[in-house]
Amino acid sequence: MKKILFMIALACFGLSVFAKETKIVVRAKARDAKFIGSSLGGAYVIIRNKVNNQILAEGKTSGQTGNTDLIMKTPKSRDLSIADGQTAGFMAAIDIDEPTFVSIDVSSPLNLKQAQAKVSTELWLIPGKDILGDGIILEIPGFIIDILKPRTHQYISLVSIKNKPFQFQANVVMMCGCVVEKGGVWNSEDIEVKGILKKDGKLVKEVNLSLVSTNLFEGDFPIDFEGNYEMTVYAYHPKSGNTGVDKVNYVVYK
């Protein structure tokens, strides 16, 4: 009798005596780079039941970006794992009592909205059948670009800059936070970084930006007229098709 009452109580609360804990690890990997973890604030993961859109689990990836040699340099084979116990991921433990079709959404970088991308996948979860090891890996495309000079909506006196090179400066990193440097794994010489300069909505010049130190790119162009300026900085890696953009507006006045 007690067992029957217990089962009725579970049913009333939407629970099942047949539910099994099912573990799944989700990882976010930057395109042509490593995993997104604690050093960049993590990637945000949401797992939903596709039938009713109920959130089954959510949270941030945490851990390290992974082994560079293993991820970037070791030839890949079918059974070779590219993640280890320290590699960033989000572990979910979900109670289900029947095969459940789920969606997984990953947004990253969580703390850098101008570079944030959202990727998704769908799959079946089977009660008690864990998906561990490398788990589910979702690729996050892009570069993180922050324009450092000029500042957003900065007012600049024309007198102070006329007949001088006007400097543009941007920080460019991979979506996992991995560094861009000359001759490195992510070689600056393989990445095209340019600025598209507009004045009052019209194209003025495409400005080449070159690496001056790790992650830091600079270029210059003389500005001789007042107006409302817009600078769009992009990075493009032809081999992987990876791209990233940041944009800033500033004002030059007399």
C-alpha positions as CSV (number, residue, x, y, z in Angstrom):
1,M,0.0,0.0,0.0
2,K,2.8,2.4,0.9
3,K,4.5,1.7,-2.4
4,I,1.4,2.4,-4.3
5,L,0.9,5.7,-2.4
6,F,4.5,6.7,-3.1
7,M,4.2,6.0,-6.8
8,I,0.9,8.1,-6.9
9,A,2.8,10.9,-5.1
10,L,5.6,10.8,-7.6
11,A,3.1,10.9,-10.5
12,C,1.4,13.9,-8.9
13,F,4.7,15.8,-8.9
14,G,5.5,14.8,-12.5
15,L,8.3,12.4,-11.4
16,S,8.8,8.8,-12.5
17,V,10.2,5.8,-10.6
18,F,11.7,4.7,-13.9
19,A,13.8,7.9,-14.4
20,K,17.5,7.4,-14.8
21,E,20.3,9.9,-14.4
22,T,21.9,10.5,-17.7
23,K,25.1,12.4,-17.9
24,I,26.2,14.5,-20.9
25,V,29.3,16.7,-21.3
26,V,29.0,19.6,-23.7
27,R,32.1,21.5,-24.9
28,A,32.6,24.7,-26.9
29,K,35.6,24.7,-29.2
30,A,36.8,27.8,-31.1
31,R,37.1,27.4,-34.8
32,D,40.7,26.5,-35.7
33,A,41.6,26.8,-32.1
34,K,41.0,25.3,-28.6
35,F,38.3,25.0,-26.0
36,I,36.4,27.9,-24.3
37,G,36.7,27.7,-20.6
38,S,37.2,29.6,-17.3
39,S,39.9,32.0,-18.6
40,L,37.4,33.6,-21.0
41,G,34.4,33.4,-18.6
42,G,33.1,30.3,-20.2
43,A,30.5,29.5,-22.8
44,Y,26.8,29.3,-21.8
45,V,25.0,26.0,-22.4
46,I,21.3,25.3,-22.4
47,I,19.8,21.8,-22.9
48,R,16.1,21.7,-23.8
49,N,13.5,19.0,-24.3
50,K,12.4,19.6,-27.9
51,V,8.8,18.5,-27.3
52,N,7.9,21.2,-24.8
53,N,11.0,23.4,-24.8
54,Q,11.6,22.7,-21.1
55,I,15.1,23.5,-19.9
56,L,16.6,20.3,-18.6
57,A,20.0,21.8,-17.7
58,E,22.0,25.0,-18.1
59,G,25.3,26.4,-17.1
60,K,28.7,27.6,-18.1
61,T,31.7,25.6,-19.4
62,S,34.6,25.7,-17.0
63,G,38.1,24.3,-17.1
64,Q,41.2,24.8,-19.2
65,T,41.5,25.4,-23.0
66,G,43.1,22.1,-23.5
67,N,46.4,20.6,-24.8
68,T,47.7,22.7,-27.7
69,D,49.8,19.9,-29.3
70,L,46.9,17.4,-29.1
71,I,44.3,19.7,-30.5
72,M,46.3,21.6,-33.1
73,K,49.2,19.5,-34.1
74,T,48.4,15.8,-33.6
75,P,47.0,14.0,-36.7
76,K,43.4,13.0,-36.0
77,S,42.2,9.4,-35.9
78,R,38.7,8.1,-35.3
79,D,39.2,7.1,-31.6
80,L,41.6,9.8,-30.6
81,S,40.2,12.0,-27.9
82,I,41.2,15.7,-27.9
83,A,39.9,16.5,-24.4
84,D,41.2,15.3,-21.0
85,G,40.0,15.7,-17.4
86,Q,41.0,19.3,-17.2
87,T,39.6,20.4,-20.6
88,A,36.7,22.9,-20.3
89,G,33.2,21.6,-20.5
90,F,29.8,21.7,-19.0
91,M,28.6,18.5,-17.3
92,A,24.8,17.9,-17.1
93,A,23.1,15.2,-15.1
94,I,19.5,14.8,-16.5
95,D,16.8,12.5,-15.1
96,I,14.8,11.0,-18.0
97,D,12.5,7.9,-18.1
98,E,12.4,7.5,-21.9
99,P,14.5,8.4,-25.0
100,T,14.3,12.2,-25.2
101,F,15.1,14.4,-28.2
102,V,16.9,17.5,-27.0
103,S,18.4,20.7,-28.4
104,I,21.7,22.1,-27.1
105,D,22.4,25.8,-27.5
106,V,25.8,27.3,-26.8
107,S,26.6,31.0,-26.7
108,S,30.1,32.3,-26.5
109,P,32.0,34.3,-25.5
110,L,29.6,35.0,-22.7
111,N,31.2,38.3,-21.6
112,L,31.9,39.8,-25.0
113,K,28.6,40.6,-26.7
114,Q,30.1,42.1,-29.8
115,A,31.8,38.9,-30.7
116,Q,29.2,36.5,-29.3
117,A,28.0,33.6,-31.5
118,K,25.3,31.0,-30.8
119,V,25.5,27.5,-32.2
120,S,23.1,24.6,-31.8
121,T,22.6,20.9,-32.3
122,E,20.0,18.3,-31.6
123,L,20.2,14.7,-30.5
124,W,18.5,11.8,-28.6
125,L,19.4,11.2,-25.0
126,I,18.8,7.6,-23.9
127,P,18.0,7.0,-20.1
128,G,21.2,5.9,-18.3
129,K,23.4,6.1,-21.5
130,D,26.0,8.7,-20.7
131,I,27.7,10.8,-23.3
132,L,31.2,11.5,-21.8
133,G,34.8,11.7,-23.0
134,D,34.9,14.4,-25.6
135,G,31.2,14.6,-25.3
136,I,29.3,16.9,-27.6
137,I,31.6,19.5,-29.1
138,L,30.1,22.6,-30.7
139,E,32.3,24.8,-32.9
140,I,32.2,28.6,-32.2
141,P,33.3,30.6,-35.3
142,G,34.9,34.0,-35.1
143,F,37.6,36.2,-33.7
144,I,37.3,38.4,-30.6
145,I,38.1,42.0,-31.7
146,D,38.3,45.0,-29.5
147,I,39.0,48.4,-31.0
148,L,41.2,50.3,-28.5
149,K,41.9,53.5,-30.5
150,P,39.9,55.6,-31.1
151,R,37.4,55.1,-28.3
152,T,33.6,54.8,-28.8
153,H,32.1,58.2,-29.5
154,Q,35.4,60.0,-28.7
155,Y,35.4,63.7,-29.6
156,I,38.7,64.6,-31.2
157,S,39.9,68.1,-32.0
158,L,40.9,68.5,-35.7
159,V,43.7,70.9,-34.6
160,S,45.3,68.1,-32.5
161,I,45.5,65.6,-35.3
162,K,45.7,67.5,-38.6
163,N,48.8,66.8,-40.7
164,K,49.7,63.9,-38.4
165,P,49.2,60.1,-38.8
166,F,46.0,59.2,-36.9
167,Q,46.5,55.9,-35.2
168,F,44.0,53.0,-35.2
169,Q,44.5,50.1,-32.7
170,A,42.7,46.8,-32.2
171,N,43.2,43.7,-30.0
172,V,42.6,40.5,-31.9
173,V,42.4,37.0,-30.2
174,M,40.9,33.6,-31.0
175,M,37.5,32.8,-29.6
176,C,39.1,30.6,-26.9
177,G,41.4,33.5,-25.9
178,C,44.4,31.9,-27.6
179,V,47.0,34.4,-28.7
180,V,47.8,35.7,-32.2
181,E,51.5,36.3,-32.7
182,K,54.1,36.3,-35.5
183,G,55.2,32.7,-36.2
184,G,52.9,31.3,-33.5
185,V,50.3,28.5,-33.7
186,W,47.9,31.3,-34.7
187,N,50.3,33.2,-37.0
188,S,49.5,36.9,-37.5
189,E,51.0,36.7,-41.0
190,D,48.2,34.3,-42.0
191,I,45.5,36.7,-40.8
192,E,44.3,39.7,-42.7
193,V,43.4,42.6,-40.4
194,K,42.0,45.8,-41.9
195,G,40.0,48.8,-41.0
196,I,37.2,50.2,-43.1
197,L,37.1,54.0,-42.5
198,K,34.0,56.0,-43.3
199,K,33.2,59.7,-42.9
200,D,29.5,60.8,-42.8
201,G,28.5,57.4,-44.2
202,K,30.9,57.4,-47.2
203,L,34.0,55.2,-47.6
204,V,37.2,57.1,-47.1
205,K,39.9,54.4,-47.0
206,E,40.7,50.8,-46.2
207,V,43.5,50.9,-43.6
208,N,45.9,47.9,-43.2
209,L,46.6,47.0,-39.5
210,S,49.8,45.2,-38.7
211,L,50.9,43.2,-35.6
212,V,53.0,45.3,-33.2
213,S,52.9,42.9,-30.2
214,T,51.0,39.8,-29.1
215,N,47.3,40.3,-30.2
216,L,47.8,44.0,-30.8
217,F,47.4,45.4,-34.3
218,E,48.0,49.0,-35.4
219,G,47.6,51.2,-38.5
220,D,47.3,54.9,-39.3
221,F,45.8,57.3,-41.8
222,P,45.8,61.1,-41.8
223,I,42.4,62.7,-41.0
224,D,42.2,66.3,-42.3
225,F,38.4,67.0,-42.1
226,E,35.8,67.3,-39.4
227,G,32.8,65.0,-39.4
228,N,31.3,61.8,-38.0
229,Y,33.6,58.9,-38.5
230,E,33.1,55.2,-38.3
231,M,35.8,52.6,-38.2
232,T,35.1,48.9,-38.8
233,V,37.9,46.5,-38.1
234,Y,37.8,42.9,-39.4
235,A,40.0,39.9,-39.2
236,Y,39.9,37.2,-41.9
237,H,41.8,33.9,-42.0
238,P,41.6,32.5,-45.6
239,K,42.5,28.9,-44.7
240,S,39.8,28.3,-42.1
241,G,37.3,31.0,-43.4
242,N,37.3,32.4,-39.9
243,T,36.1,36.0,-39.5
244,G,35.5,38.6,-36.8
245,V,34.4,42.3,-36.7
246,D,34.3,45.2,-34.3
247,K,33.0,48.7,-35.0
248,V,33.4,52.2,-33.4
249,N,32.1,55.7,-34.1
250,Y,33.9,58.9,-33.2
251,V,33.6,62.6,-33.9
252,V,36.3,65.0,-35.3
253,Y,35.5,68.6,-34.6
254,K,37.1,72.0,-35.3
